Each structure stands twice: as C-alpha cells, then as structure tokens.
C-alpha cells in the first residue's frame, strides 16, 4: 500500500462530457470504469479533506466539443466539483502551461500529486511528465485513466488498450509511479 501525505493532491484532468460523444477523439476507448474509479478516489479525498484540483480543457478550436459554451466542455457529473474545489482551465495539453497550478501546489506545500483523467496519452501524460520534471512525487492511477484508438502515421490503427499501456510504460519510473485505484485506496 502506498503511503501518501495528508496534503497529497488529487488532480483530475479533463473528465469532460465531450469525450462521450465527439468522434474526433475516437470511438473505441479502453477502461470504461475510469470515471467510476476517479469518483471513488474523489470521494476518499473529500472524506480525508485532501486537496483536489479539477482541470478542464477549454479548447480554442471552433469545432471542438471541449470549447467553452459547448455542452461537451462540462465536467462529467460523477466527478463534478463541489464547494470550493478549484477548477483550473487550460487551453493546451499540460495543466501547468498558462495556469497557476504549479504555484497553487507550491503555495500549499504539496509535494505529492496523484494524476487521473482523460486521456492517458494526451493531457494526463503531458501533465504527469511536467509534474515529474517540476520535482513533485507523482503518481498516475492506471485504472483511473483511459485512451482511445489512435491511427499511426502510416494509417495503422493502434488499439486503445495498447495506447494506454504504452503511455503508462513511458511514464513509469522516470516521471511517475504507476498504481491502481485499489492499491492507492
């Protein structure tokens, strides 16, 4: 079992409704239980009164379901913020670029961060790498993230589970500790 400090932060990345219906992200997704696992972690963090940060992608692309003002921009109800839980908007893959996330973590003297959300190979991956590079003790919860099929440069379609697994493999050890929801709880 992993021992986290009392102020380890849960960072919930881009768990937005647009991923459910906008086919630009793909139609085949792995880990359909990701949101349920995120909700379990979120409930535990709330019970323990640990810091929680909701990250929301505010796309600048005109046709994106994640653009502000679109229903797809909304955070999914099962992991929606409550009370004064902060929601940090971003316009790029990393939750650290163009936001005050790093400063908020430093000001709160947070040294451990736990990453969950969508998608494993995009915003979760980028934010996790940066957290590791900034010197935070970083955890990524393998069953609280998910990926979609991806087409390679030659048109080969790679299965969502393969994308997910290789993304986690690239993060493991160097940038983050990969862990499951049950192990973390």
Secondary structure as GFF3:
##gff-version 3
##sequence-region A 1 185
A	DSSP	beta_strand	9	13	.	.	.	ID=ss1
A	DSSP	alpha_helix	18	21	.	.	.	ID=ss2
A	DSSP	three_ten_helix	23	25	.	.	.	ID=ss3
A	DSSP	alpha_helix	34	48	.	.	.	ID=ss4
A	DSSP	beta_strand	52	57	.	.	.	ID=ss5
A	DSSP	three_ten_helix	71	73	.	.	.	ID=ss6
A	DSSP	three_ten_helix	77	79	.	.	.	ID=ss7
A	DSSP	beta_strand	86	90	.	.	.	ID=ss8
A	DSSP	alpha_helix	101	107	.	.	.	ID=ss9
A	DSSP	beta_strand	112	118	.	.	.	ID=ss10
A	DSSP	pi_helix	120	124	.	.	.	ID=ss11
A	DSSP	alpha_helix	125	133	.	.	.	ID=ss12
A	DSSP	beta_strand	137	146	.	.	.	ID=ss13
A	DSSP	beta_strand	150	151	.	.	.	ID=ss14
A	DSSP	beta_strand	157	158	.	.	.	ID=ss15
A	DSSP	alpha_helix	160	171	.	.	.	ID=ss16
A	DSSP	beta_strand	177	179	.	.	.	ID=ss17
A	DSSP	alpha_helix	181	184	.	.	.	ID=ss18
###
